[in-house]
Amino acid sequence: MKLDVTRDVVNDLWPLYEAKEASPDSRALVEAYLAEDTAFVSLLRGGGPKRAVPELRLSADAERQLLDDARARAQTRLKLVGGSIVLAWFLAAAALAVLLFKVVRG
């Protein structure tokens, strides 16, 4: 079975190839492809083909909703931490009161 290797495949393997972390089979695949497409070699060595990363644009309402959700999550965490601290102090005070009660009575 023969696989068709494309520039995209070689481009995906290129960082591993350059870092010498690609498997021997992947290295051989890249080298065989680049032996046939010499123009692509210079393109890869020059930083590789530029990939357009889509810019995420949110509407003002969506951005406000995300910020409100993040703020609500932060406030919930703060309340949980504060509640845990209060509970720990209460339990420590109760244990101390029980201990003092036993010492005084006993």
SULBEL-V24428 format. One record per residue. N is the residue number from 1. SS is DSSP state (hx for helix, st for strand, lp for the rest). PSI is psi in whole degrees, 0 to 359 (NA if undefined). BURIAL is b if it has 9 or more other ideal C-beta (glycine too) atoms within 8 Angstrom, else e. Layout:
# SULBEL-V24428
n:N ss:SS psi:PSI burial:BURIAL
n:N ss:SS psi:PSI burial:BURIAL
This chain:
# SULBEL-V24428
n:1 ss:lp psi:127 burial:e
n:2 ss:lp psi:130 burial:e
n:3 ss:lp psi:141 burial:e
n:4 ss:lp psi:120 burial:e
n:5 ss:lp psi:131 burial:e
n:6 ss:lp psi:172 burial:e
n:7 ss:hx psi:324 burial:e
n:8 ss:hx psi:319 burial:e
n:9 ss:hx psi:312 burial:b
n:10 ss:hx psi:321 burial:b
n:11 ss:hx psi:322 burial:b
n:12 ss:hx psi:325 burial:e
n:13 ss:hx psi:343 burial:b
n:14 ss:hx psi:315 burial:b
n:15 ss:hx psi:321 burial:e
n:16 ss:hx psi:321 burial:b
n:17 ss:hx psi:313 burial:b
n:18 ss:hx psi:324 burial:e
n:19 ss:lp psi:0 burial:e
n:20 ss:lp psi:36 burial:e
n:21 ss:lp psi:358 burial:e
n:22 ss:lp psi:151 burial:b
n:23 ss:lp psi:161 burial:e
n:24 ss:hx psi:322 burial:e
n:25 ss:hx psi:318 burial:e
n:26 ss:hx psi:321 burial:b
n:27 ss:hx psi:316 burial:b
n:28 ss:hx psi:321 burial:e
n:29 ss:hx psi:314 burial:b
n:30 ss:hx psi:314 burial:b
n:31 ss:hx psi:319 burial:e
n:32 ss:hx psi:320 burial:b
n:33 ss:hx psi:316 burial:b
n:34 ss:hx psi:335 burial:b
n:35 ss:hx psi:331 burial:e
n:36 ss:hx psi:332 burial:e
n:37 ss:lp psi:78 burial:e
n:38 ss:hx psi:334 burial:e
n:39 ss:hx psi:328 burial:e
n:40 ss:hx psi:332 burial:b
n:41 ss:hx psi:311 burial:b
n:42 ss:hx psi:327 burial:e
n:43 ss:hx psi:317 burial:b
n:44 ss:hx psi:316 burial:b
n:45 ss:hx psi:339 burial:e
n:46 ss:lp psi:11 burial:e
n:47 ss:lp psi:358 burial:e
n:48 ss:lp psi:164 burial:e
n:49 ss:lp psi:140 burial:e
n:50 ss:lp psi:127 burial:e
n:51 ss:lp psi:128 burial:e
n:52 ss:lp psi:117 burial:e
n:53 ss:lp psi:122 burial:e
n:54 ss:lp psi:135 burial:e
n:55 ss:lp psi:132 burial:e
n:56 ss:lp psi:118 burial:e
n:57 ss:lp psi:126 burial:e
n:58 ss:lp psi:148 burial:e
n:59 ss:lp psi:163 burial:e
n:60 ss:hx psi:323 burial:e
n:61 ss:hx psi:318 burial:e
n:62 ss:hx psi:319 burial:e
n:63 ss:hx psi:318 burial:b
n:64 ss:hx psi:319 burial:e
n:65 ss:hx psi:318 burial:e
n:66 ss:hx psi:317 burial:b
n:67 ss:hx psi:319 burial:e
n:68 ss:hx psi:319 burial:e
n:69 ss:hx psi:317 burial:e
n:70 ss:hx psi:319 burial:e
n:71 ss:hx psi:318 burial:e
n:72 ss:hx psi:319 burial:e
n:73 ss:hx psi:320 burial:e
n:74 ss:hx psi:319 burial:e
n:75 ss:hx psi:322 burial:e
n:76 ss:hx psi:315 burial:e
n:77 ss:hx psi:316 burial:e
n:78 ss:hx psi:318 burial:e
n:79 ss:hx psi:320 burial:e
n:80 ss:hx psi:318 burial:e
n:81 ss:hx psi:315 burial:e
n:82 ss:hx psi:316 burial:e
n:83 ss:hx psi:321 burial:e
n:84 ss:hx psi:320 burial:e
n:85 ss:hx psi:315 burial:e
n:86 ss:hx psi:317 burial:e
n:87 ss:hx psi:318 burial:e
n:88 ss:hx psi:317 burial:e
n:89 ss:hx psi:319 burial:e
n:90 ss:hx psi:315 burial:e
n:91 ss:hx psi:322 burial:e
n:92 ss:hx psi:319 burial:e
n:93 ss:hx psi:319 burial:e
n:94 ss:hx psi:318 burial:e
n:95 ss:hx psi:319 burial:e
n:96 ss:hx psi:320 burial:e
n:97 ss:hx psi:318 burial:e
n:98 ss:hx psi:317 burial:e
n:99 ss:hx psi:314 burial:e
n:100 ss:hx psi:322 burial:e
n:101 ss:hx psi:319 burial:e
n:102 ss:hx psi:323 burial:e
n:103 ss:hx psi:318 burial:e
n:104 ss:hx psi:319 burial:e
n:105 ss:hx psi:334 burial:e
n:106 ss:lp psi:NA burial:e
